[in-house]
Amino acid sequence: MRHGTEPEMMWLKKDDNGNPNGGYSNPYCYHIDQFESLRPVYMRVIEYGRKMGLDMIQGDHEDAPGQLELNFNYDDALRTADRLTTYRQICAQVAREFNIIACFMCKPFMGVSANGCHHNISLWKGGKDEFKVLGNDAKNLPGFEHNYMYRRGGTNTFMPETTNAQLPGKVGLNVIGGIVKHLDALTAIGCSTVNSYRRLWDTGFWAPVFADWGFQNRTTGLRVSAPGRFEYRAVDSMVNPYIMAGAILKAADDGIKNKIDPGQPEERNIYAAMEAGKQVRKLPMTLGDALAALKKDDVIKSAMPGEMHRLYDEYKRDEWERFLHTSTQWDLDTYLNCLP
């Protein structure tokens, strides 16, 4: 598997107590002026990223306060997971240098877009590692040489096999079928925090809450974003990229081995399709429900061998239960002056 991630995050200002005090830029999506206002920050991130082997290729300003998405080139799944972990550490260091907050929390603010982390996925045969200098002196690399290797070449098994340039080949369709089948359990990994589900509940911001797929359809959990790859959308920037990649591989393997048919791609807005009578499964809408789905799914659990699933379930259930026995500002706003 080769995949690339789209890690969205927010650069936030601090108040005198070190708490968030608005975005470092205004929430204007794809706005070049707001993107430029963050130039000193993201250029430092790019500088450090390239020194650490991240082939930084593009970025844009998203539509939440201080929200940027900076992308590095796709690669073998393990190296992509390593690089996403490194990228987060780079952002945390840059935040310290600028005395701001690098926020990867999924949904710090309601009413604006969350921090997603879409995974763009393809399966390949063959290929070989190629060395990329990335602007560094090849004779004086700041890190190990293998940090600068990228897998290139080979055969992409997701490429179309018909005149329909959007439709993946048989392997790709079976992989989509496997992922759609296991989306409930996968959600416990891709949406791994209590806060992750604020993203799913805050409607109108393209959060994927339905187990379906389509072409360029942002209302479904999966979409074919370009010939030869598809985008897994039910994942946010708090994800553990290693467990997520392993779980996607297990779902893909199940789809291929059992030739799972994903059905026809949904080209309508999913809400319009449902109004027309289509029956569509909804993803788990709380961390507790997602963990219950994961516990019943032996295929996805097999991506967490040994003690890993038991510990993951234990820690995440503890997180969910601690939330359930906590009073929040919502409780106070709703019930403080209630006279039943």
C-alpha positions as CSV (number, residue, x, y, z in Angstrom):
1,M,0.0,0.0,0.0
2,R,1.1,3.5,-0.8
3,H,-0.8,6.4,0.6
4,G,-0.6,10.1,1.3
5,T,-2.3,12.0,4.1
6,E,-3.9,15.4,4.2
7,P,-3.2,16.6,7.8
8,E,-5.2,19.7,8.6
9,M,-4.4,21.6,11.7
10,M,-4.9,25.1,13.2
11,W,-2.3,27.7,14.2
12,L,-3.8,29.5,17.1
13,K,-2.8,32.6,19.1
14,K,-2.4,32.5,22.9
15,D,-3.9,34.7,25.5
16,D,-1.9,35.8,28.6
17,N,-2.6,32.5,30.3
18,G,-1.5,30.4,27.3
19,N,-5.0,29.4,26.3
20,P,-6.3,29.6,22.7
21,N,-7.2,33.2,21.7
22,G,-8.4,32.9,18.1
23,G,-6.7,31.9,14.9
24,Y,-3.3,33.2,13.7
25,S,-5.2,33.9,10.5
26,N,-8.8,34.4,9.6
27,P,-11.2,31.6,8.6
28,Y,-11.3,32.2,4.8
29,C,-11.0,29.1,2.8
30,Y,-8.4,29.0,0.0
31,H,-7.8,32.8,0.6
32,I,-4.3,33.7,-0.6
33,D,-4.0,36.7,1.7
34,Q,-4.7,34.5,4.8
35,F,-2.3,31.9,3.4
36,E,0.4,34.5,3.0
37,S,-0.2,35.8,6.6
38,L,1.0,32.4,7.8
39,R,4.0,32.3,5.4
40,P,6.7,32.7,8.2
41,V,5.2,29.8,10.0
42,Y,4.7,27.3,7.2
43,M,8.0,28.2,5.6
44,R,9.7,27.2,8.8
45,V,7.7,23.9,8.8
46,I,8.7,23.3,5.2
47,E,12.4,24.0,5.9
48,Y,12.4,21.5,8.8
49,G,10.3,19.0,6.9
50,R,12.7,18.8,4.0
51,K,15.6,18.4,6.3
52,M,13.8,15.4,7.9
53,G,13.0,13.8,4.5
54,L,9.5,15.1,3.9
55,D,9.0,16.0,0.3
56,M,6.7,19.0,0.9
57,I,4.6,19.4,-2.3
58,Q,1.6,21.7,-1.6
59,G,-0.5,23.5,0.9
60,D,-3.6,25.7,1.3
61,H,-5.5,27.7,3.8
62,E,-8.7,26.0,4.9
63,D,-11.9,27.5,6.3
64,A,-11.3,27.4,10.1
65,P,-9.3,29.9,12.2
66,G,-5.6,29.6,11.4
67,Q,-6.3,26.3,9.6
68,L,-3.6,25.0,7.1
69,E,-3.2,21.8,5.2
70,L,0.4,21.1,4.2
71,N,1.0,17.9,2.2
72,F,4.1,15.8,1.6
73,N,4.5,13.2,-1.1
74,Y,2.8,9.8,-0.8
75,D,4.9,6.7,-0.2
76,D,5.0,3.2,1.2
77,A,2.5,3.1,4.1
78,L,5.0,2.7,6.9
79,R,7.1,5.6,5.8
80,T,4.0,7.8,5.4
81,A,3.1,7.0,9.0
82,D,6.6,7.8,10.1
83,R,6.5,11.1,8.2
84,L,3.1,12.1,9.6
85,T,4.4,11.5,13.1
86,T,7.5,13.6,12.3
87,Y,5.4,16.4,10.7
88,R,3.4,16.8,14.0
89,Q,6.6,17.1,16.0
90,I,7.9,19.7,13.5
91,C,4.7,21.7,13.9
92,A,5.0,21.6,17.7
93,Q,8.5,22.9,17.5
94,V,7.7,25.7,15.1
95,A,4.8,26.6,17.5
96,R,7.2,27.0,20.3
97,E,9.5,29.2,18.2
98,F,6.6,31.5,17.3
99,N,4.9,31.3,20.7
100,I,1.6,30.0,19.2
101,I,-0.4,26.8,19.4
102,A,-0.1,24.0,16.8
103,C,-3.5,22.4,17.2
104,F,-4.2,18.9,15.8
105,M,-7.4,18.5,18.0
106,C,-10.1,17.4,15.6
107,K,-12.8,20.0,16.5
108,P,-11.7,22.8,18.8
109,F,-14.5,25.1,17.5
110,M,-18.0,24.3,16.4
111,G,-19.5,26.0,13.3
112,V,-16.3,25.8,11.3
113,S,-14.5,22.9,9.6
114,A,-12.7,20.3,11.7
115,N,-9.1,19.1,11.3
116,G,-9.5,16.1,9.0
117,C,-6.7,13.8,7.8
118,H,-8.0,12.2,4.6
119,H,-5.9,9.1,3.5
120,N,-5.4,8.7,-0.3
121,I,-4.8,5.1,-1.0
122,S,-3.6,2.8,-3.7
123,L,-2.1,-0.7,-3.9
124,W,1.0,-1.4,-6.0
125,K,3.1,-4.2,-7.4
126,G,6.9,-3.7,-7.8
127,G,8.7,-0.5,-7.8
128,K,12.0,0.5,-6.2
129,D,13.2,3.1,-3.7
130,E,14.6,6.3,-5.0
131,F,16.8,8.8,-3.1
132,K,15.5,12.4,-2.9
133,V,17.9,15.1,-1.8
134,L,15.1,17.7,-1.1
135,G,17.4,20.7,-1.2
136,N,19.9,19.3,1.3
137,D,23.5,18.7,0.6
138,A,23.6,14.9,-0.3
139,K,27.0,14.6,1.2
140,N,26.0,16.2,4.5
141,L,22.5,14.9,5.2
142,P,21.1,15.9,8.7
143,G,19.6,12.4,9.1
144,F,19.9,8.8,8.0
145,E,19.8,8.2,4.3
146,H,16.8,6.0,4.4
147,N,14.7,9.0,5.6
148,Y,15.1,10.4,2.1
149,M,14.0,7.3,0.2
150,Y,10.6,7.2,-1.7
151,R,9.1,4.1,-3.4
152,R,8.5,4.9,-7.1
153,G,7.6,2.9,-10.2
154,G,5.7,-0.4,-10.4
155,T,2.1,-1.2,-11.3
156,N,-0.8,0.6,-9.6
157,T,-3.5,-2.0,-9.3
158,F,-6.2,0.6,-8.8
159,M,-5.9,2.0,-12.3
160,P,-9.1,1.9,-14.4
161,E,-9.5,-1.2,-16.6
162,T,-12.3,0.3,-18.8
163,T,-12.9,3.5,-20.7
164,N,-14.4,5.0,-17.6
165,A,-11.4,7.0,-16.3
166,Q,-12.9,7.3,-12.8
167,L,-13.8,3.7,-12.2
168,P,-11.1,1.7,-10.4
169,G,-10.1,-1.7,-11.6
170,K,-11.3,-5.0,-10.0
171,V,-8.7,-4.8,-7.2
172,G,-9.7,-1.2,-6.4
173,L,-13.4,-2.0,-6.4
174,N,-12.9,-5.0,-4.1
175,V,-10.8,-2.8,-1.7
176,I,-13.5,-0.2,-1.6
177,G,-16.0,-3.0,-0.9
178,G,-13.9,-4.2,2.0
179,I,-13.5,-0.8,3.5
180,V,-17.2,0.0,3.2
181,K,-18.0,-3.3,4.9
182,H,-15.7,-2.5,7.8
183,L,-16.3,1.2,8.1
184,D,-18.0,1.0,11.5
185,A,-14.9,-0.7,13.1
186,L,-12.5,1.5,11.2
187,T,-14.2,4.6,12.6
188,A,-13.0,3.7,16.1
189,I,-9.4,4.1,14.8
190,G,-9.9,7.0,12.3
191,C,-12.1,8.9,14.8
192,S,-10.2,8.0,17.9
193,T,-11.2,10.6,20.4
194,V,-14.4,11.8,22.1
195,N,-13.9,15.1,20.3
196,S,-13.7,13.4,16.9
197,Y,-17.5,13.0,16.9
198,R,-18.1,16.7,17.2
199,R,-16.9,16.7,13.6
200,L,-19.4,14.1,12.6
201,W,-22.3,15.9,14.3
202,D,-21.5,19.4,13.1
203,T,-23.4,19.1,9.8
204,G,-22.7,21.2,6.7
205,F,-18.9,20.9,6.8
206,W,-18.4,17.8,4.6
207,A,-17.8,15.4,7.4
208,P,-18.4,11.8,6.2
209,V,-21.1,10.1,8.2
210,F,-22.4,7.5,5.7
211,A,-20.9,4.1,4.6
212,D,-21.0,4.6,0.9
213,W,-18.7,5.6,-2.0
214,G,-18.7,7.7,-5.1
215,F,-16.8,9.8,-7.6
216,Q,-15.8,13.2,-6.3
217,N,-18.6,12.9,-3.7
218,R,-17.7,14.5,-0.4
219,T,-20.9,13.4,1.2
220,T,-19.7,9.7,1.3
221,G,-17.1,8.0,3.5
222,L,-15.1,7.1,0.4
223,R,-14.5,8.9,-2.9
224,V,-12.5,8.2,-6.0
225,S,-10.5,11.4,-6.0
226,A,-8.4,10.7,-9.1
227,P,-7.7,7.8,-11.4
228,G,-5.7,5.2,-9.6
229,R,-6.5,6.2,-6.0
230,F,-9.3,6.8,-3.6
231,E,-9.8,8.9,-0.6
232,Y,-10.7,7.5,2.8
233,R,-12.5,10.3,4.6
234,A,-13.6,9.1,8.0
235,V,-10.3,10.0,9.7
236,D,-9.1,13.1,11.5
237,S,-5.8,14.6,12.5
238,M,-5.7,12.9,15.9
239,V,-5.3,9.5,14.2
240,N,-2.6,7.0,15.0
241,P,-1.3,6.6,11.4
242,Y,0.3,3.1,12.1
243,I,-2.9,1.5,13.4
244,M,-4.9,3.2,10.7
245,A,-2.7,2.0,7.8
246,G,-2.7,-1.5,9.2
247,A,-6.5,-1.6,9.7
248,I,-7.1,-0.3,6.1
249,L,-4.8,-3.0,4.8
250,K,-6.8,-5.7,6.7
251,A,-10.1,-4.3,5.3
252,A,-8.5,-4.2,1.8
253,D,-7.3,-7.8,2.1
254,D,-10.8,-9.0,3.1
255,G,-12.3,-7.2,0.1
256,I,-9.8,-8.8,-2.3
257,K,-9.9,-12.3,-0.9
258,N,-13.7,-12.4,-0.7
259,K,-14.2,-10.3,-3.9
260,I,-16.5,-7.9,-2.1
261,D,-18.6,-5.8,-4.4
262,P,-19.0,-2.2,-3.2
263,G,-22.1,-1.7,-5.3
264,Q,-22.7,1.2,-7.7
265,P,-21.0,4.5,-7.0
266,E,-23.3,7.1,-5.5
267,E,-23.1,10.2,-7.7
268,R,-25.9,12.1,-5.9
269,N,-25.6,14.1,-2.8
270,I,-26.1,11.3,-0.2
271,Y,-28.9,13.2,1.5
272,A,-30.8,13.5,-1.8
273,A,-30.3,9.8,-2.4
274,M,-31.7,9.0,1.0
275,E,-34.7,11.3,0.4
276,A,-35.3,9.3,-2.8
277,G,-35.4,6.1,-0.8
278,K,-31.9,4.8,-0.7
279,Q,-31.0,2.9,2.5
280,V,-27.6,3.9,3.7
281,R,-25.8,2.8,6.9
282,K,-24.6,5.6,9.1
283,L,-21.3,5.5,10.8
284,P,-21.1,5.2,14.6
285,M,-21.7,8.6,16.0
286,T,-20.0,8.3,19.4
287,L,-16.7,6.9,20.5
288,G,-18.5,4.3,22.6
289,D,-20.5,3.0,19.6
290,A,-17.4,2.9,17.4
291,L,-15.5,0.9,20.0
292,A,-18.3,-1.6,20.3
293,A,-18.2,-2.0,16.5
294,L,-14.5,-2.6,16.6
295,K,-14.8,-5.2,19.3
296,K,-17.1,-7.3,17.1
297,D,-15.0,-7.0,13.9
298,D,-12.3,-9.7,13.9
299,V,-10.8,-8.6,10.6
300,I,-10.0,-5.1,11.8
301,K,-9.0,-6.3,15.3
302,S,-6.4,-8.5,13.5
303,A,-4.5,-5.3,12.7
304,M,-4.0,-4.9,16.4
305,P,-2.4,-8.2,17.4
306,G,-1.4,-9.5,20.8
307,E,-2.3,-7.2,23.6
308,M,-2.8,-4.2,21.3
309,H,-6.6,-4.3,20.8
310,R,-7.2,-5.0,24.5
311,L,-5.1,-2.1,25.5
312,Y,-6.5,0.2,22.9
313,D,-10.1,-0.7,23.9
314,E,-9.2,-0.3,27.6
315,Y,-7.7,3.2,27.2
316,K,-10.3,4.4,24.8
317,R,-13.2,3.2,26.9
318,D,-11.7,4.9,29.9
319,E,-11.5,8.1,27.8
320,W,-15.2,7.7,26.8
321,E,-16.3,6.9,30.4
322,R,-14.4,9.8,31.8
323,F,-16.2,12.1,29.4
324,L,-19.6,10.6,30.5
325,H,-19.0,11.4,34.1
326,T,-17.9,14.9,33.5
327,S,-20.1,18.0,33.6
328,T,-19.5,20.4,30.7
329,Q,-20.3,24.0,29.9
330,W,-23.2,22.6,27.8
331,D,-24.6,21.0,31.0
332,L,-24.5,24.3,32.8
333,D,-25.9,26.3,29.9
334,T,-28.8,23.9,29.5
335,Y,-29.7,22.9,33.0
336,L,-28.3,25.4,35.6
337,N,-31.5,27.5,35.9
338,C,-34.0,24.7,35.0
339,L,-37.0,24.5,37.3
340,P,-38.6,21.1,36.5
